[in-house]
Amino acid sequence: MKIIYGQGKIFPELLGNTPTLKRTIRIDSKLLAEAEAGVGSSRKEEAERLREIVSTVGKRGQPGEQVRCVVSVAMLNEGWDAKNVTHIFGLRAFTSQLLCEQVVGRGLRRMDYTVDPQTKMLTEEYVDIYGVPFSLIPYRGRENIKPQPDDRPKNHVHAVDERVGFEMRFPNVEGYVFALRKNLITADIDKMERLIIQPDQEPTAVFVKPRVEVQVGMSPLGGPGEFVEQTREEYYATTHLQQIEYEAARQIVAYLVGDEQISLLPQGKPEMRLQSRHALFPQVLRLVRRYVQEKVSFRGTNPCELGLEIYMQRLVGLMVAAIRPSEAEGETPLMPILNRYQPIGSTANVNFKTTKRVVDAQYSHINAVAADTHSWEEAAAFKLEQAALRGKVLFYARNEEMGFAIPYVFLQADSQYFPDFLVRLKNDVTLIVEIKGAEREREPAKHEAAKRWVDAVNNWGKLGKWQFMICRDPQELGMMIDRAVMGL
């Protein structure tokens, strides 16, 4: 192999190599392998000579004394303690934060430990670091490094003053007035969301096997011991569906009379609440039994699976959202509680910038529709524009940074639901449109809460009539709008 020595372009007098002097060396796994397979001397001696040069960089009288530059390829990330490192250049991408820290650590060795007689402290020493992206010395109280700013173009989404006639106004609902006088309730079970038991998410049986030693990764099938099936048969044998229905009814009544955190009725006097329980429990139990029979999909599992806490909480949440005062028997209708500081929201307040893809909107108070996906919201906006051209839609608005939210409870936690669109139809009905793809576990709770919101706001009646609609295919949205206009 022939070695050619060039002058170089960067400080050749400091970094250039000559036949008798090496100021720059390269060290990597490939070079080390070549050294260990060297010709003319033993492999062990050649490898040891290279390692000695690297380990004695900057030390007087040692083989690495004259070395001023070390080009390392994933070799000097730890265990190298040269004390005269003054510059570190990161010339290619780092694969981890830890690797960045290890490389920078090569420059943290002090060269001088002489104490300054005036300050009684060590003098400052510095290392210049380029191309290594990380916070050098973390300490308590220091803010975490913020992610790099998104440099994608920002799209300005805002209300258009010239389209004030397309303004969409909506109530900011925070809760509901559920004032029973005769303790008579009802629920439209036929229109309620379904509850689906999910054995693929909450397994009803598992296999277990003794473990003899520490195992990493997937457990092997071999080894001592047999697989044993663990099921919930004992639970099934000691529990009855009727018992689960009674417990669900008890929890629902507790919500209705104000015993739980979510209070739908004024606290009132304890004796009055006791009377309410006696009147409400049989009504709630009948509704729960009908819902279990007609709306719960057990998917081949034992009906007692409904007693699991996760399903019990979903059942109670859905029923509480669906129960209404029985207006037909003289009860006061369900009414909304509005935000006291801003009871009415409006599209006039929309003004934000986003990196999301946007499409122009013509029949909207807002200039553009911000899309979360590349197809669903864009397709829905296109169909709404078509419906507006046909005269079926007066105007619409994408619910992005608009402030329209529907309160709901999922697994005993308060949450907010943000539907996708508000659409004003030809018949002056305001349609809440949800474009829904995959069905997630909290979707039934959201949709049931939206129905309750619509009922309460319609009873309030100060912003016209409202409806809620779920669209599972944006290509069918135009036909669904036509049916909504006709009242179907």
C-alpha positions as CSV (number, residue, x, y, z in Angstrom):
1,M,0.0,0.0,0.0
2,K,1.4,3.4,-1.0
3,I,0.8,6.4,1.2
4,I,0.7,9.9,-0.4
5,Y,1.3,12.9,1.8
6,G,-0.5,16.1,0.8
7,Q,-0.4,19.6,2.2
8,G,-4.1,19.9,2.8
9,K,-6.1,23.1,2.9
10,I,-6.8,23.5,6.6
11,F,-3.8,24.5,8.7
12,P,-1.3,22.2,6.8
13,E,1.5,23.4,9.1
14,L,-0.5,22.2,12.1
15,L,-2.4,19.2,10.9
16,G,-0.5,17.9,7.8
17,N,1.3,14.6,7.9
18,T,4.8,13.9,6.6
19,P,6.8,10.6,6.3
20,T,8.5,11.4,9.6
21,L,5.7,13.1,11.5
22,K,2.1,12.3,12.0
23,R,-0.1,15.1,13.3
24,T,-3.5,13.6,12.2
25,I,-4.5,10.0,12.7
26,R,-7.6,8.1,11.9
27,I,-9.0,5.5,14.2
28,D,-12.0,3.2,13.6
29,S,-12.9,-0.4,13.9
30,K,-11.9,-1.1,10.3
31,L,-8.4,0.4,10.8
32,L,-8.0,-1.5,14.0
33,A,-8.9,-4.8,12.3
34,E,-6.3,-4.0,9.6
35,A,-3.7,-3.3,12.2
36,E,-4.5,-6.6,13.9
37,A,-4.0,-8.4,10.6
38,G,-0.8,-6.4,9.8
39,V,2.1,-7.7,7.7
40,G,5.8,-7.5,8.7
41,S,5.2,-7.6,12.4
42,S,2.9,-9.5,14.7
43,R,-0.7,-8.5,14.7
44,K,-0.6,-8.0,18.5
45,E,2.3,-5.6,18.2
46,E,0.7,-3.6,15.4
47,A,-2.6,-3.2,17.2
48,E,-0.8,-2.3,20.4
49,R,1.3,0.4,18.7
50,L,-1.9,2.0,17.3
51,R,-3.6,1.9,20.6
52,E,-0.6,3.4,22.3
53,I,-0.6,6.4,19.9
54,V,-4.3,7.0,20.6
55,S,-3.9,6.7,24.4
56,T,-0.9,9.0,24.6
57,V,-2.2,11.9,22.5
58,G,-0.6,15.1,23.8
59,K,1.7,13.5,26.3
60,R,5.3,14.6,26.1
61,G,7.9,11.9,25.2
62,Q,5.1,9.5,24.2
63,P,4.3,8.2,20.7
64,G,1.2,10.4,20.5
65,E,3.0,13.6,21.5
66,Q,2.8,15.3,18.1
67,V,-0.8,14.3,17.3
68,R,-3.1,17.3,17.0
69,C,-6.1,15.9,15.2
70,V,-7.9,12.6,15.8
71,V,-10.5,11.5,13.3
72,S,-12.7,8.9,15.0
73,V,-15.5,6.8,13.6
74,A,-17.6,5.6,16.6
75,M,-14.4,4.7,18.5
76,L,-13.7,7.5,21.0
77,N,-17.2,7.8,22.6
78,E,-16.0,6.5,25.9
79,G,-12.8,5.4,27.7
80,W,-10.5,8.0,26.0
81,D,-9.1,10.6,28.4
82,A,-6.8,12.9,26.5
83,K,-6.5,16.1,28.6
84,N,-5.6,18.6,25.8
85,V,-8.8,18.4,23.7
86,T,-9.7,21.9,22.7
87,H,-12.1,21.4,19.8
88,I,-14.7,18.8,19.0
89,F,-16.4,18.6,15.6
90,G,-19.5,16.5,14.9
91,L,-19.1,15.7,11.2
92,R,-22.1,13.3,10.8
93,A,-25.5,12.6,12.4
94,F,-25.5,11.2,16.0
95,T,-27.8,8.2,16.6
96,S,-28.6,8.9,20.2
97,Q,-28.5,11.5,23.0
98,L,-26.2,9.3,25.0
99,L,-23.6,9.1,22.2
100,C,-23.6,13.0,22.1
101,E,-22.9,13.1,25.8
102,Q,-20.1,10.5,25.5
103,V,-18.4,12.3,22.6
104,V,-18.5,15.7,24.4
105,G,-17.2,14.1,27.5
106,R,-13.9,13.6,25.7
107,G,-13.4,17.4,26.0
108,L,-14.1,17.6,29.8
109,R,-10.6,16.7,31.1
110,R,-8.8,19.6,32.7
111,M,-5.3,20.4,31.5
112,D,-4.2,22.5,34.5
113,Y,-5.0,22.1,38.1
114,T,-3.1,25.2,39.4
115,V,-5.2,27.3,41.8
116,D,-5.5,31.0,41.0
117,P,-3.9,32.7,44.1
118,Q,-6.4,35.6,43.9
119,T,-9.6,33.7,43.6
120,K,-8.4,30.5,45.3
121,M,-10.2,28.6,42.5
122,L,-9.2,26.7,39.4
123,T,-9.0,28.9,36.2
124,E,-11.6,28.5,33.6
125,E,-11.0,26.1,30.7
126,Y,-13.0,25.8,27.6
127,V,-13.6,23.4,24.7
128,D,-15.3,24.6,21.5
129,I,-17.9,22.1,20.3
130,Y,-19.5,22.2,16.9
131,G,-22.2,20.0,15.4
132,V,-23.2,18.1,18.6
133,P,-26.8,19.0,19.4
134,F,-27.4,18.7,23.1
135,S,-27.5,20.6,26.4
136,L,-24.0,20.1,27.8
137,I,-24.5,20.2,31.6
138,P,-28.1,19.6,32.8
139,Y,-28.9,20.8,36.4
140,R,-31.9,21.1,38.6
141,G,-34.1,23.9,37.7
142,R,-32.9,24.2,34.2
143,E,-35.6,24.1,31.6
144,N,-35.7,21.1,29.3
145,I,-34.5,21.7,25.8
146,K,-37.4,22.8,23.7
147,P,-37.8,20.9,20.4
148,Q,-36.6,22.5,17.3
149,P,-39.2,24.9,15.9
150,D,-41.3,23.5,13.0
151,D,-40.0,25.3,9.9
152,R,-42.9,24.3,7.7
153,P,-44.9,27.2,6.2
154,K,-47.6,28.5,8.6
155,N,-51.1,28.8,7.2
156,H,-53.2,31.7,8.6
157,V,-56.7,30.6,9.4
158,H,-59.1,33.4,10.4
159,A,-62.6,34.8,10.2
160,V,-63.3,36.9,7.1
161,D,-64.9,40.3,7.9
162,E,-66.7,40.4,4.5
163,R,-68.5,37.1,5.4
164,V,-70.1,38.2,8.6
165,G,-73.4,36.8,7.3
166,F,-71.8,33.3,7.6
167,E,-71.1,33.8,11.3
168,M,-71.8,30.6,13.4
169,R,-72.8,31.2,17.0
170,F,-73.0,28.4,19.7
171,P,-73.6,28.1,23.4
172,N,-70.7,27.3,25.7
173,V,-72.3,24.6,27.8
174,E,-70.6,23.6,31.1
175,G,-73.2,21.3,32.6
176,Y,-76.9,20.6,32.9
177,V,-79.9,21.4,35.1
178,F,-81.5,18.1,36.0
179,A,-84.4,19.2,38.3
180,L,-86.9,16.4,39.0
181,R,-90.1,17.3,40.7
182,K,-91.9,14.0,40.5
183,N,-88.8,11.7,40.2
184,L,-89.9,10.5,36.8
185,I,-87.2,9.7,34.2
186,T,-86.9,8.2,30.7
187,A,-84.3,7.3,28.2
188,D,-84.5,6.5,24.5
189,I,-82.7,3.1,24.5
190,D,-83.2,2.6,20.8
191,K,-81.1,5.7,20.0
192,M,-78.3,5.0,22.5
193,E,-74.8,4.0,21.6
194,R,-73.9,0.4,21.9
195,L,-71.5,-1.1,24.4
196,I,-69.2,-3.8,23.0
197,I,-67.3,-6.3,25.1
198,Q,-63.7,-6.5,23.9
199,P,-62.1,-9.8,24.8
200,D,-59.2,-9.0,22.5
201,Q,-58.4,-6.0,24.7
202,E,-59.5,-7.5,28.1
203,P,-58.7,-11.3,27.7
204,T,-61.0,-13.7,29.4
205,A,-58.4,-16.5,29.6
206,V,-54.6,-16.8,29.6
207,F,-51.9,-19.5,29.7
208,V,-49.3,-19.4,32.4
209,K,-46.1,-21.5,32.8
210,P,-43.5,-21.7,35.6
211,R,-40.3,-19.7,35.2
212,V,-37.1,-21.4,36.2
213,E,-34.5,-18.7,35.4
214,V,-34.2,-15.1,34.2
215,Q,-35.7,-14.8,30.7
216,V,-35.3,-12.0,28.2
217,G,-37.8,-11.4,25.5
218,M,-40.5,-13.9,24.5
219,S,-40.9,-16.8,27.0
220,P,-39.8,-20.1,25.4
221,L,-42.2,-23.0,25.0
222,G,-39.7,-25.5,26.2
223,G,-38.3,-26.1,29.6
224,P,-39.8,-27.7,32.7
225,G,-43.4,-27.3,33.8
226,E,-46.7,-27.3,31.9
227,F,-48.9,-24.6,30.5
228,V,-51.9,-24.0,32.7
229,E,-55.0,-22.1,31.6
230,Q,-56.3,-19.4,33.9
231,T,-59.9,-18.4,33.3
232,R,-62.6,-16.4,35.1
233,E,-64.9,-19.5,35.6
234,E,-64.9,-19.1,39.4
235,Y,-66.0,-15.5,39.0
236,Y,-68.7,-16.5,36.5
237,A,-69.9,-19.2,38.9
238,T,-70.3,-16.8,41.8
239,T,-71.7,-13.8,39.9
240,H,-75.0,-13.3,38.2
241,L,-76.0,-10.8,35.5
242,Q,-78.9,-9.7,37.6
243,Q,-76.4,-8.7,40.4
244,I,-74.4,-6.7,37.9
245,E,-77.5,-4.9,36.6
246,Y,-78.5,-4.0,40.2
247,E,-75.0,-2.6,40.9
248,A,-75.1,-0.5,37.7
249,A,-78.6,0.8,38.7
250,R,-77.3,1.7,42.2
251,Q,-74.4,3.7,40.8
252,I,-76.6,5.5,38.3
253,V,-79.1,6.5,41.0
254,A,-76.1,7.8,43.1
255,Y,-75.2,10.0,40.2
256,L,-78.7,11.2,39.8
257,V,-79.3,12.2,43.4
258,G,-76.0,13.8,43.8
259,D,-74.0,11.3,45.9
260,E,-71.1,11.2,43.4
261,Q,-68.7,13.9,42.1
262,I,-70.9,14.4,39.1
263,S,-74.1,15.8,40.6
264,L,-77.1,16.1,38.4
265,L,-79.5,17.1,41.1
266,P,-79.3,19.7,43.9
267,Q,-78.2,18.1,47.1
268,G,-81.3,19.1,49.0
269,K,-82.3,17.4,52.3
270,P,-81.0,13.9,53.0
271,E,-84.6,12.6,53.6
272,M,-85.6,13.9,50.2
273,R,-82.7,12.2,48.5
274,L,-83.7,9.0,50.2
275,Q,-87.2,9.3,48.8
276,S,-85.7,10.0,45.4
277,R,-83.7,6.8,45.5
278,H,-86.9,4.8,46.2
279,A,-88.6,6.3,43.3
280,L,-85.7,6.3,40.9
281,F,-84.1,2.9,41.4
282,P,-86.9,0.7,39.9
283,Q,-87.1,3.1,36.8
284,V,-83.3,3.0,36.4
285,L,-83.2,-0.8,36.8
286,R,-85.8,-1.3,34.0
287,L,-83.8,0.9,31.7
288,V,-80.5,-0.9,32.5
289,R,-82.0,-4.3,31.9
290,R,-83.4,-3.2,28.6
291,Y,-80.1,-1.7,27.5
292,V,-78.2,-4.8,28.4
293,Q,-80.6,-7.0,26.5
294,E,-80.7,-4.8,23.4
295,K,-77.5,-2.7,23.2
296,V,-74.7,-4.8,24.8
297,S,-72.7,-7.0,22.4
298,F,-71.0,-9.7,24.4
299,R,-69.3,-11.2,21.4
300,G,-69.6,-14.8,22.6
301,T,-68.3,-14.1,26.1
302,N,-70.0,-14.8,29.4
303,P,-72.5,-12.0,30.2
304,C,-70.8,-11.6,33.6
305,E,-67.9,-9.9,31.7
306,L,-70.1,-6.8,32.0
307,G,-69.2,-6.7,35.7
308,L,-65.6,-5.8,35.0
309,E,-64.9,-2.3,36.3
310,I,-64.0,-0.9,32.8
311,Y,-67.3,-2.0,31.3
312,M,-69.3,-1.1,34.4
313,Q,-68.0,2.5,34.3
314,R,-68.8,2.7,30.6
315,L,-72.3,1.4,31.1
316,V,-73.0,3.8,34.0
317,G,-71.6,6.8,31.9
318,L,-73.7,6.0,28.9
319,M,-76.9,5.6,31.0
320,V,-76.3,8.8,32.9
321,A,-75.9,10.7,29.7
322,A,-79.0,9.1,28.2
323,I,-81.4,9.6,31.1
324,R,-83.7,12.6,30.8
325,P,-86.6,14.0,32.9
326,S,-89.9,12.6,31.7
327,E,-91.4,15.7,30.1
328,A,-94.5,13.7,29.0
329,E,-95.3,13.2,32.7
330,G,-94.8,16.8,33.7
331,E,-91.1,17.0,34.6
332,T,-89.0,20.1,33.9
333,P,-87.0,19.6,30.6
334,L,-83.2,19.2,30.7
335,M,-81.6,22.6,30.5
336,P,-78.0,23.7,29.8
337,I,-75.7,25.6,32.2
338,L,-73.7,28.1,30.2
339,N,-70.3,29.6,31.0
340,R,-71.0,32.7,33.0
341,Y,-68.1,34.7,31.5
342,Q,-68.6,33.8,27.8
343,P,-72.0,32.1,27.4
344,I,-72.0,32.4,23.6
345,G,-69.1,31.5,21.3
346,S,-68.6,32.6,17.7
347,T,-66.6,31.9,14.6
348,A,-65.7,35.6,14.7
349,N,-63.0,34.8,17.2
350,V,-61.1,32.3,15.0
351,N,-57.6,33.6,14.3
352,F,-54.6,31.2,14.4
353,K,-51.7,29.9,12.4
354,T,-51.1,26.2,11.7
355,T,-48.7,23.9,9.9
356,K,-51.6,21.6,9.0
357,R,-52.7,21.3,5.4
358,V,-55.6,23.8,4.7
359,V,-58.1,24.1,1.9
360,D,-60.0,27.2,0.9
361,A,-63.6,27.6,2.1
362,Q,-66.1,29.7,0.2
363,Y,-69.3,29.2,2.2
364,S,-67.8,29.7,5.6
365,H,-67.1,32.7,7.9
366,I,-63.6,31.2,8.2
367,N,-61.3,31.5,5.2
368,A,-60.0,27.9,5.2
369,V,-60.5,24.4,6.6
370,A,-57.6,23.0,8.6
371,A,-57.3,19.2,7.9
372,D,-56.0,16.7,10.4
373,T,-55.7,14.0,7.7
374,H,-55.0,14.1,3.9
375,S,-58.5,12.9,2.9
376,W,-61.3,12.9,5.6
377,E,-61.7,16.6,6.4
378,E,-60.8,17.7,2.9
379,A,-63.4,15.4,1.4
380,A,-66.0,16.5,3.9
381,A,-65.3,20.2,3.2
382,F,-65.6,19.5,-0.6
383,K,-69.0,17.8,0.0
384,L,-70.2,20.7,2.1
385,E,-69.2,23.2,-0.6
386,Q,-71.2,21.2,-3.1
387,A,-74.2,21.1,-0.8
388,A,-74.0,24.9,-0.5
389,L,-74.0,25.2,-4.2
390,R,-77.1,23.1,-4.4
391,G,-78.8,25.3,-1.8
392,K,-78.9,22.6,0.9
393,V,-76.3,24.2,3.1
394,L,-76.3,28.0,4.0
395,F,-72.8,28.0,5.5
396,Y,-70.6,25.9,7.7
397,A,-67.4,26.1,9.9
398,R,-64.6,23.7,10.8
399,N,-64.3,23.4,14.5
400,E,-60.6,24.1,14.8
401,E,-59.5,26.6,17.5
402,M,-63.1,27.7,17.6
403,G,-63.8,26.9,21.2
404,F,-66.9,24.7,20.5
405,A,-66.7,21.8,23.0
406,I,-69.2,19.3,24.5
407,P,-68.5,18.2,28.1
408,Y,-68.7,14.4,28.7
409,V,-67.5,11.9,31.3
410,F,-65.4,8.8,30.5
411,L,-64.3,6.3,33.1
412,Q,-65.3,8.8,35.8
413,A,-63.1,11.6,34.4
414,D,-64.3,14.9,33.0
415,S,-63.4,15.5,29.4
416,Q,-64.3,17.7,26.4
417,Y,-65.4,16.5,23.0
418,F,-64.7,18.7,19.9
419,P,-66.8,17.7,16.9
420,D,-65.5,18.3,13.4
421,F,-68.0,20.7,11.8
422,L,-71.0,23.0,12.4
423,V,-73.3,23.2,9.5
424,R,-76.3,25.6,9.0
425,L,-78.8,23.8,6.8
426,K,-81.4,25.3,4.5
427,N,-84.1,24.7,7.0
428,D,-82.1,26.8,9.7
429,V,-81.2,23.7,11.7
430,T,-77.6,23.8,12.9
431,L,-76.1,20.3,12.4
432,I,-73.1,19.1,14.4
433,V,-71.2,16.8,12.1
434,E,-68.6,14.3,13.3
435,I,-66.5,12.6,10.6
436,K,-65.6,9.3,12.2
437,G,-63.2,6.7,10.9
438,A,-61.9,4.1,13.4
439,E,-64.2,3.5,16.4
440,R,-62.3,4.0,19.7
441,E,-63.3,3.1,23.1
442,R,-64.4,6.5,24.2
443,E,-66.5,7.3,21.1
444,P,-69.8,6.0,22.4
445,A,-69.4,8.3,25.5
446,K,-68.7,11.3,23.2
447,H,-71.7,10.6,21.0
448,E,-74.1,10.1,23.9
449,A,-72.9,13.3,25.4
450,A,-73.5,15.1,22.1
451,K,-77.1,13.9,22.0
452,R,-77.7,15.1,25.6
453,W,-76.1,18.5,24.6
454,V,-78.5,18.8,21.6
455,D,-81.6,18.0,23.8
456,A,-80.6,20.5,26.4
457,V,-79.8,23.3,23.9
458,N,-83.0,22.7,22.0
459,N,-85.0,22.9,25.3
460,W,-83.2,26.2,26.0
461,G,-84.1,27.4,22.5
462,K,-82.3,30.7,22.2
463,L,-80.0,29.7,19.3
464,G,-82.4,27.8,17.1
465,K,-82.7,24.1,16.6
466,W,-79.7,21.7,16.7
467,Q,-79.0,18.1,15.5
468,F,-76.1,15.7,15.8
469,M,-74.9,13.5,13.0
470,I,-72.1,10.9,12.6
471,C,-70.6,10.5,9.1
472,R,-68.4,7.4,8.7
473,D,-67.7,8.0,5.0
474,P,-67.1,11.5,3.8
475,Q,-68.2,10.5,0.3
476,E,-71.7,10.0,1.6
477,L,-71.9,13.3,3.5
478,G,-73.8,15.0,0.6
479,M,-76.6,12.4,0.7
480,M,-76.8,12.6,4.5
481,I,-77.1,16.4,4.3
482,D,-80.0,16.0,1.9
483,R,-81.8,13.6,4.2
484,A,-81.2,15.9,7.2
485,V,-82.8,18.8,5.2
486,M,-85.8,16.7,4.5
487,G,-86.1,15.8,8.2
488,L,-85.3,12.1,7.6
